[in-house]
Amino acid sequence: MEKFYIYLKCQLGIIFFLITLSSNGQIYPRLLIEKEEIALSVGETYQLPLNVGYQEAEESEILAVSVKWSTEPGYLGKTDKNGIFTASHPGKGTLIAKFKDTRASIKVTVTGTQRTDGDKEDENDYPKVKIVPGNIRVETSDSVELKAFYINEAGLKVDTFFQWSVSNAELGEFPLDTTSMFYALHTGKGYITATLGNLSDSVKLSVLTPKTNPENKNSKKLSITPGDTIIHLQPGQTIQYHAILKNINADFSALNWTVSDESVATIDAATGLLTLGEQTGLTLIKANIGKITATAELLVVDPDADLTINTITLHRVLPDGNELPPKTFKEGESYKIGGLPYPLNILNAGMLHFPFGCIHEDVTIFMFIPEEYADLDEDGIDVEFEESIITGVKFHVVPAGSEEIVEPYYFDTPVILSMVFKRGLLDSLQMNPENLDVFFADNAGFVKVDDKVDIDTLKNKIYAKIEHFSTIVVKQKSNVTANTHPSNSTDESLSIFPNPFNTTTRIRYHLKTETDVNIAIYNMFGQKIKQLTEEIQPSGMHNSIWNGTNDSGAKVPNGIYICRMLKDGKLNQVNRIVLNRN
């Protein structure tokens, strides 16, 4: 048997792992699942196998192994511990089986309208009130947005207004008892209740103590004015920043001002006078006197970038498949990620800014935890990311007038994302926040989203410009993998341009001697979809063109593909190609 090895090499630290391919193009090790595709209606269930065949290599014995199932995208439905998948939202996606680092998938199509029954409630219990999520955990000074349904005699969920209250009132408050936003004040345990007439539902509440950040223990002694600011692009305009010290004597001559991105603005280190540059974007304003530091965000936007202002509708999906009420906003606006229930509150205080001109159409965005990189308990209450991943979020984008998810979804102008990291988690893992970075994540590894990210160790935030929406994680720089080729290659590197592409891309390579060349395109599950070149070629420069079709001539969907090049039957290079038809 002929074996080849794909090496994935990190961009910063170097970690290698390999995937074995047989001569027929099948990736090993592999999981054997007979079913390739299923179609369900909303509310229907399907029994997934808990044990499937596992094969290490082409000629090795097939073993029965226990697999864990996840849904991609997560809002299509949930799979319980018995392997029963329940469809809860219309759309198309994938059911993914995982054993160690090996995955296999079943395509799933869900039709109908969003689930309206009372989940698994006994119809004799109706009418009733139901709160989601069913167990609330939140840190002090944080908030959580709850949702409740009135389920009528027919078992249909109805949105209406409820009166909200909290037992053990010192834990927190609902500023308006008819709104569902709860603000946590003090640690302890109690209950939250939603009431409609003589019906009510209560869920457990735990208010936790947030992890302290030793670096910002003095930050409240120093503040900056103006604070976080959004301003229109006017090159050369100046803003005077001031630092205010509280209850402390300090030598103001030692005050020093800096900015994180001088392409957006520059600042006089002594006076705090800031001057806007010619580029839009976000920069952090930082003032420090000795060990005392304060920061503020400055976001520069261009309102003239696009005459058509498009609309973004964002759905936040809970781990149990329920959705919170959608939020709608426009290009040029910032969306503060807040009010998320545990465990999604790991993203609270994050921010998404959609610059003017970033999209050319109205879009709907679903935001949820990437289950393929996290372990959730059965009730979706506790979440734990894989080793070295600090936090993560997945975005699925559906353009207006379409029912198809576009992944990755490329922006015309990068979106600015800030994500919160838990300092206590970093301390327990003995990680330095300065060693964090932001990455796109997929089956092929992790790729940096931006050559320059900003890290605010006072507010425990990390900022990056995002070119497309898919799965985004925060993790250590030293544990990053990305597609490349073996370092012992003697010929010039294979190059692919443009990449990403929307119609055709050119694959260029140089041969030092006459060589038997085999170039093929694979999808992310290791299936060969297109044979580009399979012949003996003379020395010199060569080109191969891929137009985004398979061997049958049909267009393949947008996504990430693998280009594999063999020379004289031996693996020479593996590169990633992104197809994105506008």
Stockholm file with secondary structure:
# STOCKHOLM 1.0

chainA/1-582         MEKFYIYLKCQLGIIFFLITLSSNGQIYPRLLIEKEEIALSVGETYQLPLNVGYQEAEESEILAVSVKWSTEPGYLGKTDKNGIFTASHPGKGTLIAKFKDTRASIKVTVTGTQRTDGDKEDENDYPKVKIVPGNIRVETSDSVELKAFYINEAGLKVDTFFQWSVSNAELGEFPLDTTSMFYALHTGKGYITATLGNLSDSVKLSVLTPKTNPENKNSKKLSITPGDTIIHLQPGQTIQYHAILKNINADFSALNWTVSDESVATIDAATGLLTLGEQTGLTLIKANIGKITATAELLVVDPDADLTINTITLHRVLPDGNELPPKTFKEGESYKIGGLPYPLNILNAGMLHFPFGCIHEDVTIFMFIPEEYADLDEDGIDVEFEESIITGVKFHVVPAGSEEIVEPYYFDTPVILSMVFKRGLLDSLQMNPENLDVFFADNAGFVKVDDKVDIDTLKNKIYAKIEHFSTIVVKQKSNVTANTHPSNSTDESLSIFPNPFNTTTRIRYHLKTETDVNIAIYNMFGQKIKQLTEEIQPSGMHNSIWNGTNDSGAKVPNGIYICRMLKDGKLNQVNRIVLNRN
#=GR chainA/1-582 SS CCCEEEEEECSSSCCCCEEEECTTSCEESEEECSCCEEEEETTCEEECCSEEEEESSTTSCEEEEECEEEEESGGGEEECTTSEEEECSCEEEEEEEEETTEEEEEEEEEESSCCCSCTTCCGGGCSEEEEESSEEEEETTCEEECEEEEECTTSCEECCCCEEEEESGGGEECSSTTSCEEEECSCEEEEEEEEETTEEEEEEEEEECCCCCGGGTTGGGEEEESCSEEEECCTTCEEECEEEECSCCCCGGGCEEEESCTTTEEECTTTCEEEECSCCEEEEEEEEETTEEEEEEEEEECTTSCSSCCEEEEEEBCTTSCBCCCEEEETTCEEEECCCCTTGGGGTTEEEECCTTSCSSCEEEEEECCGGGEEECTTSCCEEECTTEEEEEEEEEEETTCCSCBSSEEEEEEEEEEEECCHHHHHHTTCCGGGEEEEEEETTEEEESCSCCEEETTTTEEEEEEEEESEEEEEEGGGCCEECCCTTCCSCCCEEESSSBSSCEEEEEEESSCEEEEEEEECTTSCEEEEEEEEEECSEEEEEEECSBCTTSCBCCSEEEEEEEEETTEEEEEEEEEECCC
#=GC SS_cons         CCCEEEEEECSSSCCCCEEEECTTSCEESEEECSCCEEEEETTCEEECCSEEEEESSTTSCEEEEECEEEEESGGGEEECTTSEEEECSCEEEEEEEEETTEEEEEEEEEESSCCCSCTTCCGGGCSEEEEESSEEEEETTCEEECEEEEECTTSCEECCCCEEEEESGGGEECSSTTSCEEEECSCEEEEEEEEETTEEEEEEEEEECCCCCGGGTTGGGEEEESCSEEEECCTTCEEECEEEECSCCCCGGGCEEEESCTTTEEECTTTCEEEECSCCEEEEEEEEETTEEEEEEEEEECTTSCSSCCEEEEEEBCTTSCBCCCEEEETTCEEEECCCCTTGGGGTTEEEECCTTSCSSCEEEEEECCGGGEEECTTSCCEEECTTEEEEEEEEEEETTCCSCBSSEEEEEEEEEEEECCHHHHHHTTCCGGGEEEEEEETTEEEESCSCCEEETTTTEEEEEEEEESEEEEEEGGGCCEECCCTTCCSCCCEEESSSBSSCEEEEEEESSCEEEEEEEECTTSCEEEEEEEEEECSEEEEEEECSBCTTSCBCCSEEEEEEEEETTEEEEEEEEEECCC
//
